[in-house]
Amino acid sequence: MEKSKGHNQSIRKMKVEDISQVSFIESDAFPQLFPPTSFRREFQRKISTILVAVSNSQMVEKEEFSPYSKTTRNPLNYRSGNTGWKPGMDFLTGFIFLWDTTIEESHVMSICTRRSHRRKGIGEFLLYSALINSIKKGARSLTLEVRVSNVPAISLYKKYGLATQGLRKSYYADNHEDAKIMTVYDIQSLDYRNSLNDKLVRLQERLNN
Ligand SMILES: CC(C)(COP(=O)(O)OP(=O)(O)OC[C@H]1O[C@@H](n2cnc3c(N)ncnc32)[C@H](O)[C@@H]1OP(=O)(O)O)[C@@H](O)C(=O)NCCC(=O)NCCS
C-alpha cells in the first residue's frame, strides 16, 4: 500500500515496532476487552490488515509527550503518563484493524483514535484508507459490528455509507449490549469511489489545519 499523506498525518501499514503503541491505544479505548488483541499474532496473519496513523508534526511535542521527558508536563493527560511511545519511534495517533473474511468482503475488527487526538479527522482518514485498501484488493463490501450506544463510531460509519443490516443480540460479553451490523456494499462502483474522492478533498483540508 502506498503511504497516504495529509500534512499532519499519514497512514501506513503497521510495523512490528508499532505494536506497543497500537496495544496501548486499544487498551485505553477498550479497557474491558479481554483478552486484548494480540497484534503480534495478527501482524503475521494473511487475513489481517492493520493500518496506523502517524503524526508528522509531533517531533517537538514528542519530547513533551515522552514518559522519558525531563519535563513533568503531560499534555496527553494519561493517568500513567504512558503513551506506548518511546524515543526513536513514529508517534501513532490511531489504527484500524481489518480481516479479509472472504475475497469479496473486508471486516473491520477495530478502529481507534488516540484519546488525545480525537475529532481531528484521524478516524475518518483511517476508515477512508482502509476502504481504498480494500477496493484495491478487490473487496466489494466492508462490514463491521458496533455497540448500539457508540454514537461517534456509528456517525463515522454512516458518513461512509455503512447502513445497519441487523442486530446481534447481547453481542458484547462485558455488558451484554447489542451490536449493530453495519455494511457498505458495492464499494467498487464508480459512484462510491467518486464519493470517496470528494470526501478526501474535505478531509485533507481538515487534516492540514
Ligand atoms: C470512533 C472514533 C474512531 C472516531 O475517531 P475520530 O478521529 O475522533 O473521528 P474524526 O475526527 O475522524 O470524525 C469523523 C466523523 O466521526 C463522527 N464522530 C467522531 N466523533 C464524534 C462524536 N464525539 N460525536 C458524534 N460524531 C462523532 C462524525 O461523523 C465525524 O464527522 P464530522 O466531523 O464531519 O462530524 C473514536 O471516537 C474512537 O477511537 N473511539 C473509541 C474506540 C471506538 O469506539 N471505536 C469504534 C469501535 S466499533
The ligand as an ORCA input file, in Angstrom:
! r2SCAN-3c Opt
* xyz 0 1
  C     -14.894      6.361     16.688
  C     -13.540      7.045     16.625
  C     -12.519      6.097     15.969
  C     -13.666      8.333     15.771
  O     -12.362      8.860     15.586
  P     -12.037     10.434     15.483
  O     -10.640     10.537     14.984
  O     -12.354     11.126     16.741
  O     -13.115     10.862     14.385
  P     -12.996     12.021     13.292
  O     -12.480     13.266     13.912
  O     -12.280     11.488     12.106
  O     -14.529     12.233     12.924
  C     -15.099     11.659     11.758
  C     -16.588     11.521     11.938
  O     -16.874     10.630     13.034
  C     -18.044     11.075     13.703
  N     -17.707     11.451     15.081
  C     -16.466     11.393     15.645
  N     -16.540     11.737     16.948
  C     -17.838     12.013     17.203
  C     -18.543     12.406     18.371
  N     -17.909     12.583     19.544
  N     -19.889     12.556     18.293
  C     -20.537     12.372     17.134
  N     -19.913     12.012     15.971
  C     -18.595     11.836     16.012
  C     -18.561     12.257     12.933
  O     -19.414     11.760     11.910
  C     -17.289     12.794     12.311
  O     -17.537     13.544     11.141
  P     -17.755     15.157     11.287
  O     -16.513     15.667     11.949
  O     -17.902     15.598      9.870
  O     -18.950     15.350     12.150
  C     -13.050      7.495     18.037
  O     -14.108      8.167     18.713
  C     -12.545      6.353     18.922
  O     -11.384      5.944     18.836
  N     -13.434      5.841     19.812
  C     -13.046      4.774     20.730
  C     -12.886      3.468     20.017
  C     -14.178      3.041     19.336
  O     -15.266      3.145     19.899
  N     -14.028      2.520     18.109
  C     -15.141      2.015     17.334
  C     -15.381      0.600     17.681
  S     -16.548     -0.154     16.576
*
